[in-house]
Amino acid sequence: MRNLEKLQKFNGKQLQIVNKAAEMAEELVSDYHKISASQWLRRRYDIKTLADLSPDEIVSGPFAQIIRYKAQPKDSSLGSSTYDFYKICLQDNSILSVIKKSPAIKLCPFALYIITHELIHIVRFGDFLQNFNASHEEKLAEETRVHNNTHEILKSVKLPGLSNVLKFYDKWLISVDKFDELHLQGA
């Protein structure tokens, strides 16, 4: 097991940038999906960084992951009151590693892309457009769909450095039909 203390975490200034990106992402996804503020409250989720993650919420490689928990209001003992609670687990060390290796990638636009992407997943889970426990193949197709949606939402946003982040993710921008065709051919 890795030494978790050695993983690089966001510092105070970086956390402020990530919080700004999260606010922007919530507004952009809300506008795109025409979700009101009260509807957002029903989408029970939280965004956490490495400092607040348990060891089993830390992964190597991805910039973030979503974990689904079952939750229940404290004042309720009925099983019918349980709901899905999604936790977006940002992987500070993976994000900071890319920024260190790629000077054209800046934290704010990169975090904006990552959080927008994860929020789209949560909207799709909540609207039953995607099964959280889908097969590996369907998860890959879903990643392509969500990257396409993320690009669609962010392509007109005026934010310095965002075009570099969009280029960074270009490899995911193939059509779902093309993905299915490649998958069937065994590519």
C-alpha positions as CSV (number, residue, x, y, z in Angstrom):
1,M,0.0,0.0,0.0
2,R,1.2,3.5,-0.8
3,N,2.3,5.9,1.8
4,L,-0.7,8.3,1.8
5,E,1.2,11.0,3.6
6,K,3.6,11.3,0.6
7,L,0.7,12.1,-1.8
8,Q,0.8,15.8,-2.8
9,K,-2.3,17.7,-1.6
10,F,-3.7,21.1,-2.7
11,N,-2.4,24.0,-0.7
12,G,-4.7,26.8,0.6
13,K,-4.4,28.9,-2.6
14,Q,-5.1,25.9,-4.8
15,L,-8.1,24.9,-2.7
16,Q,-9.5,28.4,-3.3
17,I,-9.0,27.9,-7.0
18,V,-10.7,24.5,-6.9
19,N,-13.6,25.9,-5.0
20,K,-14.0,28.6,-7.6
21,A,-14.0,26.0,-10.3
22,A,-16.6,23.9,-8.5
23,E,-18.9,26.9,-8.2
24,M,-18.5,27.6,-11.9
25,A,-19.0,24.0,-12.8
26,E,-22.2,23.8,-10.8
27,E,-23.6,26.8,-12.5
28,L,-22.6,25.7,-16.0
29,V,-24.1,22.2,-15.5
30,S,-27.2,23.6,-13.9
31,D,-27.7,26.0,-16.9
32,Y,-27.0,23.3,-19.5
33,H,-29.4,20.7,-17.9
34,K,-31.9,23.4,-16.9
35,I,-31.7,22.5,-13.3
36,S,-33.0,24.9,-10.7
37,A,-31.3,25.6,-7.4
38,S,-33.9,23.5,-5.5
39,Q,-33.4,20.6,-7.9
40,W,-29.6,20.8,-7.3
41,L,-30.3,20.4,-3.6
42,R,-32.1,17.1,-4.3
43,R,-28.9,15.8,-6.1
44,R,-27.1,14.9,-3.0
45,Y,-23.4,15.0,-3.6
46,D,-20.3,16.5,-2.2
47,I,-16.9,17.3,-3.6
48,K,-13.9,16.4,-1.5
49,T,-10.1,16.7,-2.0
50,L,-7.4,14.3,-0.9
51,A,-7.2,15.8,2.6
52,D,-10.8,14.7,3.3
53,L,-10.7,11.3,1.6
54,S,-10.5,7.9,3.3
55,P,-7.8,5.5,2.0
56,D,-10.3,3.5,0.0
57,E,-11.5,6.7,-1.8
58,I,-8.0,7.3,-3.1
59,V,-7.1,5.9,-6.5
60,S,-4.1,6.0,-8.7
61,G,-4.4,7.4,-12.2
62,P,-7.8,9.1,-12.5
63,F,-8.2,12.8,-11.6
64,A,-11.4,12.1,-9.8
65,Q,-13.8,9.3,-9.0
66,I,-17.4,9.2,-7.9
67,I,-18.4,6.9,-5.1
68,R,-22.0,6.2,-4.4
69,Y,-23.2,5.8,-0.8
70,K,-26.6,5.0,0.6
71,A,-27.7,7.7,3.0
72,Q,-30.6,8.2,5.3
73,P,-31.8,11.3,7.2
74,K,-30.8,11.1,10.9
75,D,-34.4,11.4,12.1
76,S,-35.7,8.5,10.0
77,S,-35.6,4.8,10.7
78,L,-37.6,3.8,7.6
79,G,-35.7,2.1,4.8
80,S,-37.8,3.9,2.3
81,S,-36.1,7.2,3.2
82,T,-32.7,6.1,2.0
83,Y,-31.2,7.9,-1.0
84,D,-28.1,7.9,-3.1
85,F,-25.3,10.2,-2.0
86,Y,-22.5,10.8,-4.5
87,K,-19.1,11.8,-3.4
88,I,-16.7,13.3,-6.0
89,C,-13.3,12.4,-4.8
90,L,-10.7,14.7,-6.4
91,Q,-7.3,13.1,-6.6
92,D,-5.1,16.2,-5.9
93,N,-1.8,14.3,-6.6
94,S,-2.9,13.2,-10.1
95,I,-4.2,16.7,-10.9
96,L,-1.1,18.4,-9.6
97,S,1.1,15.9,-11.5
98,V,-0.4,16.9,-14.8
99,I,0.0,20.6,-14.1
100,K,3.6,20.1,-13.1
101,K,4.4,18.1,-16.3
102,S,2.3,20.3,-18.7
103,P,2.9,24.0,-18.1
104,A,0.1,24.9,-20.5
105,I,-2.5,23.3,-18.2
106,K,-3.5,25.6,-15.4
107,L,-5.4,24.5,-12.2
108,C,-8.6,26.5,-12.6
109,P,-9.6,25.4,-16.1
110,F,-8.4,21.9,-15.4
111,A,-10.4,21.6,-12.2
112,L,-13.4,23.2,-14.0
113,Y,-13.3,20.5,-16.7
114,I,-12.9,17.7,-14.1
115,I,-15.7,18.8,-11.8
116,T,-18.0,19.6,-14.7
117,H,-17.4,16.1,-16.1
118,E,-18.1,14.5,-12.7
119,L,-21.3,16.6,-12.2
120,I,-22.6,15.5,-15.6
121,H,-22.2,11.9,-14.4
122,I,-24.2,12.6,-11.3
123,V,-27.0,14.3,-13.3
124,R,-27.1,11.3,-15.6
125,F,-27.2,8.8,-12.7
126,G,-29.9,10.8,-11.0
127,D,-32.0,11.1,-14.2
128,F,-31.5,7.3,-14.8
129,L,-29.7,8.0,-18.1
130,Q,-26.8,5.8,-17.0
131,N,-26.6,2.9,-14.6
132,F,-24.0,3.5,-11.9
133,N,-23.1,-0.3,-11.9
134,A,-22.8,-0.6,-15.7
135,S,-20.5,-3.0,-17.5
136,H,-17.0,-2.0,-18.3
137,E,-17.9,-1.5,-22.0
138,E,-20.9,0.7,-21.2
139,K,-18.8,2.7,-18.7
140,L,-16.3,3.4,-21.5
141,A,-19.1,4.5,-23.8
142,E,-20.5,6.6,-21.0
143,E,-17.1,8.3,-20.6
144,T,-17.2,9.3,-24.2
145,R,-20.7,10.7,-23.9
146,V,-19.8,12.7,-20.8
147,H,-16.6,14.0,-22.3
148,N,-18.6,15.2,-25.3
149,N,-21.2,16.9,-23.0
150,T,-18.4,18.4,-21.0
151,H,-16.8,19.8,-24.2
152,E,-20.1,21.1,-25.4
153,I,-20.7,22.9,-22.1
154,L,-17.2,24.4,-21.8
155,K,-16.4,25.2,-25.5
156,S,-17.8,28.8,-25.3
157,V,-16.7,29.6,-21.7
158,K,-14.2,32.4,-21.7
159,L,-11.5,31.3,-19.2
160,P,-7.7,31.7,-19.8
161,G,-6.2,28.3,-20.4
162,L,-9.4,26.4,-21.0
163,S,-8.6,25.8,-24.7
164,N,-5.5,23.9,-23.6
165,V,-7.5,21.7,-21.3
166,L,-10.1,21.0,-24.1
167,K,-7.2,20.0,-26.4
168,F,-5.8,17.8,-23.6
169,Y,-9.1,15.9,-23.7
170,D,-9.5,15.8,-27.5
171,K,-8.8,12.0,-27.6
172,W,-12.1,11.4,-25.9
173,L,-14.1,13.3,-28.4
174,I,-15.3,10.6,-30.7
175,S,-18.9,9.9,-31.4
176,V,-20.6,7.2,-29.3
177,D,-21.5,5.5,-32.7
178,K,-17.9,5.5,-33.7
179,F,-17.0,4.1,-30.2
180,D,-19.5,1.3,-30.6
181,E,-18.2,0.6,-34.1
182,L,-14.6,0.4,-32.9
183,H,-15.6,-1.8,-30.0
184,L,-17.4,-4.2,-32.2
185,Q,-14.3,-4.5,-34.4
186,G,-12.2,-5.3,-31.4
187,A,-10.2,-2.1,-31.5
